[in-house]
Amino acid sequence: MPTPSLAALPIRRLTLRDLTVCADLSEDRGWPREEHKWGLLLAAGKGYGIDDPDGGLVAACVVTEYGPYEQPDLGAIGMVLVAARHARQGIGRRLMDHVLSVMGTTPLTLHATPFGRPLYEDLGFKVSGRAEMLRGHFTPGGPGPAVSTRAATAEDLAAILRLDEEVLGTDRTHLITRLPAFADQLRVAEESGRITGYASAWPNMHTHVVGPLIARDTETAQALLASLAAATDRPLRTDIDVRHEELRAWAKERGLASVTFNSVMTYGLAELPGDWSRRFAPLTVAAV
């Protein structure tokens, strides 16, 4: 039988059973396999993919929805990948068109690389911000931030969820409740018994990714980042909103180097909801 054209191949929902082929697709495009991250996104979000008749996936992406279950108020698109052998044939656009159709009037956001940004702009996404990826071994230096941090406990989860929804402007319960099992560290900043910030460090290949990083102010964000760094010998990676210039400069002084800048893009809304001044870094650029 003749091989069907790419345009005729159906788009289907991906599940955790597709974890290996998703990781294979990442590796095909020169990305890390990131099976740990794929597992979280496929469990908490909705994956979409196109099967290759010759095996594996032609393309894939994940959409993580936030807010009310039946009527989400925000969707984050991530892990948009097309196999190298099928690149530049309109597959990425077809997959994105499908996602836009499925999501209807739900506002959307994504982090775009310089390579992917033109496609998203053609689809109607607008640049609403930027994030700088930093990576390296954190080296303590100078006086530490005078903010108390500690490991989070199960009793902190309700307060973390309240703070997260207040800062993000949407309910991420289904994602944040997975952090204790997903992350190697989950820490909170506290003042007079009140949680003023929280952050996690989760394993991604040979690094620890710091995110989410939610904090009352820069000093609190510094304390959380430093406390996470103190408990690992792996390089850290984080993606900091460029508006947080003081935190970025502080992190660079302590060994984290700039890797790249990605565009934060939105569709159906001018900018992300919530309070950006307390939102320092996303859980992952593939979500929010």
C-alpha positions as CSV (number, residue, x, y, z in Angstrom):
1,M,0.0,0.0,0.0
2,P,1.3,3.5,-0.7
3,T,2.4,5.6,2.3
4,P,-0.3,8.1,3.1
5,S,0.6,11.8,2.7
6,L,1.4,13.8,5.8
7,A,-1.7,15.9,5.4
8,A,-3.8,12.7,5.6
9,L,-2.3,11.4,8.8
10,P,-4.7,11.8,11.7
11,I,-4.0,13.9,14.8
12,R,-4.7,11.9,18.0
13,R,-4.5,12.4,21.8
14,L,-1.3,11.3,23.4
15,T,-1.2,9.6,26.8
16,L,1.4,8.4,29.2
17,R,1.7,5.3,27.1
18,D,3.4,7.6,24.5
19,L,6.1,8.8,26.9
20,T,8.9,6.9,25.1
21,V,8.0,8.0,21.6
22,C,7.7,11.6,22.8
23,A,11.1,11.4,24.3
24,D,12.4,9.8,21.1
25,L,11.0,12.8,19.2
26,S,12.8,15.3,21.5
27,E,16.0,13.4,20.9
28,D,15.4,13.4,17.2
29,R,15.4,17.2,17.2
30,G,18.5,17.5,19.2
31,W,16.7,18.2,22.5
32,P,17.3,16.2,25.7
33,R,14.9,13.3,26.1
34,E,13.3,15.0,29.2
35,E,11.2,11.9,30.0
36,H,10.6,13.3,33.5
37,K,9.1,16.5,32.2
38,W,7.1,14.7,29.4
39,G,5.6,12.5,32.1
40,L,4.3,15.5,34.1
41,L,2.9,17.2,31.1
42,L,1.2,14.2,29.7
43,A,-0.4,13.5,33.1
44,A,-1.4,17.0,33.9
45,G,-2.2,18.2,30.3
46,K,-3.4,17.1,27.0
47,G,-1.0,15.8,24.4
48,Y,-1.6,15.8,20.7
49,G,0.4,13.9,18.1
50,I,0.7,12.4,14.6
51,D,1.9,8.9,14.3
52,D,4.5,8.1,11.6
53,P,3.6,5.0,9.6
54,D,7.2,4.0,9.8
55,G,7.2,4.2,13.6
56,G,7.4,6.9,16.2
57,L,5.8,10.3,15.9
58,V,5.8,12.8,13.1
59,A,4.9,15.6,15.5
60,A,3.7,16.3,19.0
61,C,2.7,19.0,21.5
62,V,1.1,19.4,24.9
63,V,-1.5,21.8,26.2
64,T,-1.9,22.3,29.9
65,E,-5.2,23.9,30.9
66,Y,-5.8,26.0,34.0
67,G,-8.9,27.3,35.7
68,P,-12.4,25.5,35.9
69,Y,-12.3,22.0,34.5
70,E,-15.1,22.4,32.0
71,Q,-14.2,25.9,31.0
72,P,-10.5,26.7,31.4
73,D,-9.5,30.3,31.5
74,L,-6.0,29.7,30.2
75,G,-4.1,27.1,28.2
76,A,-0.3,26.8,27.9
77,I,1.2,25.2,24.8
78,G,4.5,23.5,25.0
79,M,6.8,20.8,23.5
80,V,5.8,21.6,20.0
81,L,8.1,19.3,18.0
82,V,8.2,18.0,14.4
83,A,10.5,15.1,13.5
84,A,13.6,16.3,11.5
85,R,12.7,14.1,8.5
86,H,9.4,15.9,8.2
87,A,10.5,19.5,9.0
88,R,9.4,22.4,6.8
89,Q,6.4,20.6,5.4
90,G,3.7,22.5,7.2
91,I,3.2,19.9,9.9
92,G,3.9,22.2,12.8
93,R,1.3,24.7,11.5
94,R,-1.2,21.9,11.0
95,L,-0.8,20.7,14.6
96,M,-1.1,24.2,15.9
97,D,-4.2,24.9,13.8
98,H,-5.7,21.8,15.4
99,V,-4.9,23.0,18.9
100,L,-6.4,26.4,18.2
101,S,-9.5,24.7,16.9
102,V,-9.8,22.4,19.9
103,M,-9.2,25.2,22.4
104,G,-11.8,27.5,20.9
105,T,-12.1,30.8,22.7
106,T,-9.7,29.8,25.6
107,P,-6.8,32.3,25.8
108,L,-3.4,30.7,25.2
109,T,0.2,31.3,26.0
110,L,3.5,29.8,25.1
111,H,7.3,30.4,25.2
112,A,8.7,30.7,21.7
113,T,12.3,30.2,20.6
114,P,13.6,32.6,18.0
115,F,13.1,29.8,15.5
116,G,9.5,29.1,16.3
117,R,8.3,32.7,16.8
118,P,7.5,33.5,13.1
119,L,5.1,30.6,12.9
120,Y,3.3,31.6,16.1
121,E,3.1,35.2,14.9
122,D,1.5,34.0,11.6
123,L,-1.1,32.2,13.7
124,G,-2.0,35.4,15.6
125,F,0.1,35.1,18.8
126,K,1.6,38.3,20.1
127,V,4.8,38.8,22.1
128,S,3.8,39.9,25.6
129,G,7.2,39.5,27.4
130,R,10.5,37.7,27.4
131,A,12.3,35.3,29.7
132,E,16.0,34.7,30.0
133,M,17.3,31.2,30.4
134,L,20.1,31.0,33.0
135,R,22.2,27.9,33.7
136,G,25.3,27.0,35.7
137,H,26.6,26.0,39.1
138,F,25.4,28.4,41.8
139,T,28.2,29.8,44.0
140,P,27.2,31.5,47.2
141,G,28.7,35.0,47.7
142,G,28.2,38.0,49.9
143,P,25.7,38.3,52.7
144,G,22.7,36.0,52.2
145,P,19.2,37.3,52.0
146,A,17.6,37.8,55.4
147,V,14.6,35.7,54.6
148,S,13.7,32.4,56.3
149,T,13.1,29.4,54.1
150,R,12.3,25.8,54.9
151,A,11.3,22.5,53.3
152,A,7.6,22.5,52.5
153,T,5.3,20.0,54.3
154,A,2.0,18.5,53.5
155,E,0.4,21.0,55.8
156,D,1.7,23.9,53.6
157,L,-0.1,22.7,50.4
158,A,-3.3,24.6,50.9
159,A,-1.4,27.9,51.5
160,I,0.9,27.2,48.5
161,L,-2.2,26.7,46.3
162,R,-3.8,29.9,47.5
163,L,-0.6,31.9,46.9
164,D,-0.1,30.3,43.5
165,E,-3.7,31.2,42.3
166,E,-3.3,34.7,43.6
167,V,0.0,35.3,41.8
168,L,-0.8,33.4,38.6
169,G,-4.4,34.6,38.3
170,T,-5.7,31.1,37.6
171,D,-6.1,27.8,39.4
172,R,-3.2,25.3,38.8
173,T,-4.2,22.8,41.5
174,H,-3.8,19.8,39.2
175,L,-0.3,20.8,38.4
176,I,1.0,22.1,41.7
177,T,-0.3,19.1,43.7
178,R,2.0,17.0,41.6
179,L,5.1,19.0,42.7
180,P,5.9,17.0,45.9
181,A,6.3,13.8,43.8
182,F,7.8,15.5,40.7
183,A,10.4,17.7,42.4
184,D,13.5,16.8,44.4
185,Q,13.0,19.9,46.5
186,L,10.0,22.0,47.4
187,R,10.6,25.0,49.7
188,V,8.7,27.8,51.1
189,A,9.6,31.3,52.4
190,E,7.9,32.2,55.6
191,E,7.4,35.3,57.8
192,S,5.4,35.3,61.0
193,G,3.9,32.0,60.1
194,R,2.7,33.2,56.7
195,I,4.1,31.8,53.5
196,T,5.4,34.6,51.3
197,G,6.9,32.5,48.5
198,Y,7.6,29.0,47.3
199,A,9.9,27.3,44.8
200,S,10.8,23.8,43.6
201,A,13.9,22.2,42.0
202,W,13.1,19.3,39.7
203,P,15.5,17.0,37.9
204,N,15.9,17.4,34.2
205,M,18.7,15.2,32.8
206,H,21.9,16.4,34.5
207,T,20.5,19.7,35.8
208,H,18.0,20.9,38.4
209,V,15.4,23.2,37.0
210,V,14.2,25.9,39.5
211,G,10.6,26.6,39.0
212,P,8.0,27.6,39.8
213,L,9.6,30.6,41.6
214,I,6.9,32.6,43.3
215,A,8.0,35.2,45.8
216,R,6.8,38.4,47.6
217,D,9.9,40.3,46.4
218,T,13.4,39.9,45.0
219,E,15.0,39.2,48.3
220,T,12.5,36.4,48.9
221,A,13.2,35.0,45.5
222,Q,17.0,35.1,46.1
223,A,16.6,33.3,49.4
224,L,14.5,30.5,47.8
225,L,16.9,30.1,44.9
226,A,20.0,30.0,47.2
227,S,18.3,27.5,49.5
228,L,17.5,25.2,46.6
229,A,21.1,25.5,45.3
230,A,22.6,24.6,48.7
231,A,21.0,21.2,48.5
232,T,22.3,20.0,45.1
233,D,25.6,19.7,43.4
234,R,24.0,19.7,39.9
235,P,24.0,22.8,37.7
236,L,20.8,24.9,38.0
237,R,18.6,26.1,35.2
238,T,15.8,28.6,35.5
239,D,13.9,30.9,33.1
240,I,13.5,34.4,34.7
241,D,11.1,37.1,33.5
242,V,13.4,39.8,32.1
243,R,11.5,42.4,34.1
244,H,13.2,41.0,37.2
245,E,16.5,42.6,36.4
246,E,17.8,42.6,40.0
247,L,17.3,38.8,40.4
248,R,18.9,38.1,37.0
249,A,22.0,40.2,37.8
250,W,22.3,38.5,41.3
251,A,22.1,35.0,39.8
252,K,24.7,35.8,37.2
253,E,27.1,37.2,39.9
254,R,26.8,33.7,41.5
255,G,27.6,31.6,38.5
256,L,24.5,31.3,36.4
257,A,25.2,32.3,32.8
258,S,22.8,33.4,30.1
259,V,21.9,30.7,27.6
260,T,19.1,32.3,25.5
261,F,16.1,34.5,25.5
262,N,12.6,33.2,24.7
263,S,9.5,35.2,23.8
264,V,6.5,34.9,26.0
265,M,3.5,34.9,23.6
266,T,-0.2,35.1,24.1
267,Y,-3.3,34.5,22.0
268,G,-6.7,35.9,22.9
269,L,-5.3,38.1,25.7
270,A,-2.9,41.0,25.9
271,E,-0.8,39.6,28.7
272,L,-0.7,36.8,31.3
273,P,-3.1,37.2,34.2
274,G,-2.0,37.6,37.8
275,D,0.8,39.6,39.4
276,W,4.0,39.4,37.3
277,S,6.0,41.2,40.1
278,R,5.7,38.1,42.2
279,R,6.0,35.6,39.3
280,F,9.8,35.2,38.8
281,A,10.0,31.9,36.9
282,P,7.6,29.3,35.5
283,L,7.5,25.7,36.5
284,T,8.7,25.0,33.0
285,V,8.6,27.0,29.8
286,A,6.4,24.2,28.4
287,A,3.7,25.2,30.9
288,V,3.5,28.4,33.1
